[in-house]
Amino acid sequence: MIRFDNFQVQYRSLKKDIDGAIGRVLARGWFILGKEVARFEEEFAAYIGTRYAVGVASGTEAIALSLMVLDIGPGCEVITTAMTAFPTITGILQAGAKPVVVDICEETGLIDVEQIEAKINKRTAAIVPVHLYGQSCDMERIETIAGKYRLPVVEDCAQSCGTTYEARRTGSLGRCGVFSFYPTKNLGAYGDAGAVTTNDQRLDGKLRRLRNYGQSDRYRHERFGLNSRLDEIQAALLRVKLKHLDAWNGKRRDIAASYRRRLRAVTCLRENPGSASNHHLFVVKSPARDRLLAHLLAHGVQALIHYPIPVHRQRAFPGQKRETLPASERFSRMVLSLPIYPELSERNLSRIIQVVNAFTV
Ligand SMILES: *Cc1c(COP(=O)(O)O)cnc(C)c1O
């Protein structure tokens, strides 16, 4: 079976550095908010191109914390896309706000910018574009709309670590960028982890207090806060991995180019000019998706579906129950994700392409 992910290969290639980093933390005996987190935050901010980065416990909480420091909560609406990982919605709900979703552009899977304005009203408090599968949204047009209505933009970069838009990295384009280092992401920890990036010094300070029980100084609590910290062990190994991220994303780009060149029998998504994807997922469309998935499994290729149910069709989603978002609904029935990761061998890549191309609708 060619698996969708393979984390052991990467670990074997970095074993010395990873083990060294973890050992360093254990020997130092300081596990929460120490040197490793501080250094990772500096290095990650420099990589993304923002003044600040704040390490937090997960991507979901990075979204919740970002909205909370922007004073967005109960009574507020937050606009996002119907085609995303459900945690985008969970983060909005955790902040106490109401998610409002917009349909997508079927060629890219990204939020349809044309449809954003129709969802804006006086309760709208923010826009959360999701750089789905690694491709950047059209940030210029989103910023234009946000500017017109004076709304902050919180970029969901959970899938777009390293992606650029007009030569700037996602996460440096809006008021905040939120990142997940869940193990499957392009920069993956060995557990849960996340970060928020921003150029706003005041937000940076508020985020630091909010992630740490609302503590301003040791044992001084001025405001409500959570426990949502990045830990030293994860930060130490993320520092090792960050150095390899561009090279890994380059390998993914080569694999994606190969898929685009050699795949028949399926439709690849359209690439936005102006965005250089980190190729987090390689998603294709087929009108016979379920049979294609069964065909792949029967021939030893593991594929997955991102995502089989648009978020407004999920039971846990509040509102928009009777609304039809036709592009998202069609898209979710046609998409299939093929294996893509830096360590995928040329042999396995060719095998996957051969199996897909042997499929007849
Ligand atoms: C993974 C992901 C998240 C959530 O990140 P966690 O670290 O798992 O909480 C949020 N949004 C998107 C688009 C994601 O892919």
The ligand as an ORCA input file, in Angstrom:
! r2SCAN-3c Opt
* xyz 0 1
  C      -5.564     21.831     10.348
  C      -6.430     22.986     10.127
  C      -6.909     23.767     11.191
  C      -6.780     23.375     12.635
  O      -5.525     23.174     13.117
  P      -5.299     22.293     14.453
  O      -3.875     22.554     14.781
  O      -5.569     20.869     14.099
  O      -6.217     22.807     15.500
  C      -7.619     24.921     10.892
  N      -7.873     25.279      9.625
  C      -7.458     24.531      8.579
  C      -7.752     25.013      7.192
  C      -6.737     23.357      8.787
  O      -6.350     22.621      7.740
*
